[in-house]
């Protein structure tokens, strides 16, 4: 696959002895087309267009519900805050010229790959949109759709438009994550020359900017789509669609977001870990040079990978998580309100949007609570960065509990069950506690202050093999506590919802599933702060690389090393958090799928009997899908890393002056190799995820047609989804935690423990870290996206299986 010319960076001048200034590595600055167009428009015209746009948004919001106006207002205020954070970060200095020039090279590589990758993803999204349109034009319609006048054609175009909008917004979320990271990294490096606390504050506020925009865009995107459909379709007017049915039209939005997030995570994960593995194996193990040493030909590719893999992909990932959770909760809220004959169901439907609006508020307070101080004379870390981040998280958690309780009283109070809101507030508290416990568990298993990682580091002293064995066993063990926590939270939330007092016409309690949905909202009620902590990791990692490449004093590198180690832990905790929310969101989407099948089949569909051989086979296929997907993702990293290792070795052999700083490495060659290979390798596992559920459903639908079991296809797909969710959660927990623990075991040894850098223990720890790289940054993060993608695909394609 051809790579754009501006990705072929690396035109460095000849080395001098220990060079301080790198000649420019930039080709030309890149700005997306939409930004170039906007910058070419007169500022007054642009201002008028923005005001008209805002006026239009608030008009459709006011025509829908005052709640929508509230959501719009909070999102716009959060965007203004994010602009303040961006200006604050960009006002910081970039340090000496050598720092800025390295940062420029990283920025060019990241933006070049992003443009090429998302060009490929957009073509696949357009192709899939055509397939969805074709399916929807020929599928059957429900009695509710026929009575409201929503025929096949309108339904098809609405779904496709929602899919494309979700894909576009997910792509923008990814770009924003990368845009801030490639500009903040050098500013964190520069701040580290002054104090650890200032460097921490710059990294946190840069992550906060990205988090506010990503979460705000997910919320306002769904709110605009909901309000637009409400006004356009004349919802709740005589002879038109009921408001309780409207959330089902938003499923395409979640599908589009999941589709882009999966390919972004796969492509970015393959890129970052192939470059990392190649750089470490040859540079650190074979040549004995430090991490991010400028003599390593793969170092720029490694630093670029932090941005496209951890920042861009994670932005799209969390955007998709929030979108899927909001839409599934809106569907269940509407379904429950309809069954209970609640007079004004809008509170139950719009509740998720209000929760995430308050998420923006409380997370903003948490981010701003982290302040920088100038350390008088001390260059080291005055305070543990993890403790500072934990304080901010504690502030966010406390405020989230208060605002969540207020939201339930405001939105979920109904005369039919006056105390139901209190039950649902407790469901939210269950979710918030679950999130906090998940963060603590992952921190325990991945932070080198705790026993598991120190034990893993100790195993490195007896060789490479014992390090691998200890890491695998740690990862396997780490699945137990999270599963117990998820199990308790689902049962608790379901029971609280079930006993809320809301009943249907026959007197049966109906609030159980919605209680689980509220718990999921509680878990994600601090999502913006969690994403802030996640973005902090790769920014700190990049900052350390820039400090090493520009050969700053050891005291500065010590600060960035501490921030980098904390960043590894925050990245791991965010992944654990994402897996927990994926488990709950998938449970909700599965329930919505069963309701959708029942609607189209005109008969109840409440149970899936795995004693039926075909249904059991569907479960086996679902579990197999998880293992096959993980294998293909890891092998993609391995194959690409082999190309990088071969290239780096070649350069060291053919340019012996590299080690003495007399010849320059060809950084651009390694960037081109990993960019081309990652784009090629992401297609196969991604296609497996898209095609498998549809192929399985259609195959067993045909079998059911000839054997007299009309719902067989839907039942087999339901079984596949259940087993894939369970297997995927366990596999993702294992991969993420094992990889994070291996990485921090290496970092622990690099602090001077067990012989320190260059020792045999260090070499064994590097091997473990290399094995864990594709686990924690490629296969693991891709799995929890895959789980939700499977759930949204089955929901969108439900009529195909009947």
PyMOL commands that set and color helices and strands:
alter all, ss='L'
color gray80, all
select helices_A, chain A and resi 5-7+33-40+43-64+66-90+97-138+143-147+152-192+196-232+243-286+299-339+346-368+385-411+415-417+420-446+451-462+464-477+479-498+512-523+527-549+554-601+613-654+656-660+667-707+712-750+753-755+760-796+798-801
alter helices_A, ss='H'
color red, helices_A
deselect
rebuild
show_as cartoon
